[in-house]
Amino acid sequence: MTLPAPEELVVQTLGACRYPSPLQESRVSFINEAAQVLVCSTTDELKAFWQFGSAHRAFETAGDRANCGDLDRACALSKLG
């Protein structure tokens, strides 16, 4: 399996997350911002990164966040209906 380059995994944002999520008043569990989803699917693939001292490849975790930007805020409000 050919792994994507680190720059292919970067998620572009539209700005700072400066507003508290309107979902905070509901019982939504927010994601851990530090959590990542590994691209490697086997320990052998992961060991190759450790051997060469390079950073592992990972995706940003999807899900509801405690703070959001302008566009995220509009999407969250639409979820509340």
Residue frames as qw, qx, qy, qz and C-alpha x, y, z in Angstrom:
[[0.000, 0.890, 0.457, 0.000, 0.00, 0.00, 0.00],
 [0.385, 0.334, -0.025, 0.860, 1.32, 3.44, -0.91],
 [0.248, -0.664, -0.521, 0.476, 0.68, 5.86, 1.93],
 [0.208, 0.904, 0.228, 0.297, -0.36, 9.44, 1.22],
 [0.438, 0.305, -0.269, 0.802, 2.20, 12.19, 1.77],
 [0.220, -0.428, -0.577, 0.659, 1.74, 14.25, 4.97],
 [0.105, 0.217, -0.070, -0.968, 0.66, 17.31, 2.96],
 [0.357, -0.183, -0.709, -0.580, -2.16, 15.26, 1.42],
 [0.410, -0.443, -0.780, 0.167, -3.66, 14.73, 4.88],
 [0.106, -0.150, -0.289, 0.939, -3.84, 18.39, 5.91],
 [0.037, 0.715, 0.695, 0.066, -7.38, 19.66, 6.43],
 [0.159, 0.295, 0.061, 0.940, -7.81, 23.28, 5.40],
 [0.117, -0.612, -0.652, 0.432, -9.83, 25.48, 7.71],
 [0.157, 0.752, 0.379, 0.517, -11.79, 28.63, 6.99],
 [0.078, -0.721, 0.208, -0.656, -10.63, 30.44, 10.11],
 [0.046, 0.246, -0.770, 0.587, -10.16, 30.27, 13.83],
 [0.473, -0.454, -0.740, -0.147, -12.61, 28.29, 15.95],
 [0.100, 0.210, -0.370, 0.899, -13.65, 31.15, 18.20],
 [0.571, -0.273, -0.036, -0.773, -17.32, 30.47, 18.97],
 [0.371, -0.103, 0.859, -0.337, -18.66, 27.98, 21.51],
 [0.158, -0.133, -0.868, -0.452, -20.66, 25.33, 19.70],
 [0.554, -0.199, 0.024, -0.808, -24.43, 25.75, 19.98],
 [0.786, -0.079, -0.590, -0.169, -24.51, 21.98, 20.51],
 [0.219, 0.246, -0.717, 0.614, -23.01, 22.46, 24.00],
 [0.498, -0.144, 0.331, -0.788, -26.52, 22.77, 25.38],
 [0.890, 0.049, -0.266, -0.366, -27.42, 19.33, 24.04],
 [0.807, -0.431, 0.402, -0.021, -26.01, 15.99, 25.14],
 [0.767, 0.595, -0.223, 0.091, -23.48, 15.80, 22.30],
 [0.764, -0.469, 0.225, 0.382, -20.08, 14.33, 23.09],
 [0.321, 0.896, -0.267, -0.148, -17.33, 16.39, 21.48],
 [0.904, 0.266, -0.205, 0.264, -14.29, 14.80, 19.92],
 [0.624, -0.616, 0.147, 0.458, -10.86, 14.94, 21.49],
 [0.375, 0.899, -0.159, -0.162, -8.99, 17.49, 19.33],
 [0.165, -0.672, 0.710, 0.127, -5.70, 15.63, 19.89],
 [0.751, 0.060, 0.656, -0.051, -7.10, 12.29, 18.68],
 [0.298, 0.536, -0.551, -0.566, -6.09, 11.08, 15.23],
 [0.929, 0.185, 0.262, -0.184, -7.03, 8.20, 12.94],
 [0.400, -0.489, 0.653, 0.417, -3.95, 6.34, 11.74],
 [0.609, 0.530, -0.360, -0.468, -3.49, 5.77, 8.02],
 [0.186, 0.343, -0.921, 0.000, -1.46, 2.61, 8.69],
 [0.825, -0.182, -0.153, -0.513, -3.58, -0.48, 9.01],
 [0.930, -0.092, -0.318, 0.161, -0.88, -2.84, 10.32],
 [0.569, -0.776, 0.156, 0.222, 1.80, -2.66, 12.98],
 [0.744, 0.031, 0.337, 0.576, 4.42, -3.48, 10.32],
 [0.299, 0.734, 0.260, 0.551, 3.56, -0.30, 8.44],
 [0.349, -0.923, -0.022, -0.157, 3.70, 1.70, 11.65],
 [0.788, -0.444, 0.193, 0.379, 7.06, 0.16, 12.65],
 [0.634, 0.406, 0.235, 0.615, 8.57, 1.45, 9.40],
 [0.011, -0.888, -0.058, -0.457, 7.89, 5.03, 10.56],
 [0.655, -0.746, 0.124, 0.010, 9.35, 4.35, 14.00],
 [0.865, -0.061, 0.185, 0.462, 12.52, 2.78, 12.57],
 [0.487, 0.438, 0.175, 0.735, 13.31, 5.87, 10.50],
 [0.251, -0.374, -0.378, 0.808, 12.21, 8.33, 13.16],
 [0.106, -0.195, -0.360, -0.906, 9.57, 9.93, 10.95],
 [0.428, 0.071, 0.424, -0.795, 6.12, 10.97, 12.03],
 [0.295, 0.292, 0.908, 0.050, 3.29, 8.53, 11.45],
 [0.163, -0.158, -0.439, -0.869, 0.57, 9.50, 8.97],
 [0.021, 0.427, 0.817, -0.386, -2.85, 10.27, 10.39],
 [0.068, -0.578, -0.498, -0.642, -6.16, 11.88, 9.53],
 [0.208, -0.205, 0.342, -0.893, -7.93, 14.49, 11.61],
 [0.052, 0.308, 0.921, -0.233, -10.74, 12.94, 13.64],
 [0.217, -0.381, -0.457, -0.774, -14.21, 13.80, 12.36],
 [0.348, -0.540, -0.744, 0.183, -17.01, 14.83, 14.65],
 [0.177, -0.912, -0.246, -0.276, -18.57, 17.64, 16.62],
 [0.511, 0.188, -0.347, 0.764, -16.15, 20.13, 18.17],
 [0.297, -0.634, -0.521, 0.489, -16.59, 22.24, 21.30],
 [0.010, 0.695, -0.031, -0.718, -15.67, 25.41, 19.39],
 [0.596, 0.461, 0.576, 0.318, -16.45, 26.30, 15.82],
 [0.177, -0.157, 0.246, 0.940, -15.91, 28.96, 13.17],
 [0.397, 0.283, 0.024, -0.872, -18.52, 30.91, 11.21],
 [0.577, 0.154, -0.613, -0.518, -19.38, 28.20, 8.66],
 [0.320, -0.047, -0.922, 0.212, -19.28, 25.43, 11.27],
 [0.162, 0.194, 0.553, -0.794, -21.62, 27.44, 13.48],
 [0.553, 0.220, -0.186, -0.782, -24.18, 27.77, 10.69],
 [0.555, 0.092, -0.796, -0.222, -23.99, 24.01, 10.06],
 [0.167, -0.093, -0.853, 0.486, -24.44, 23.24, 13.76],
 [0.347, 0.209, 0.311, -0.860, -27.46, 25.51, 13.98],
 [0.617, 0.174, -0.452, -0.620, -29.03, 23.74, 11.02],
 [0.383, 0.021, -0.918, 0.100, -28.53, 20.42, 12.86],
 [0.077, 0.163, 0.685, -0.706, -30.58, 21.74, 15.76],
 [0.009, 0.449, 0.790, 0.417, -33.40, 22.46, 13.32]]
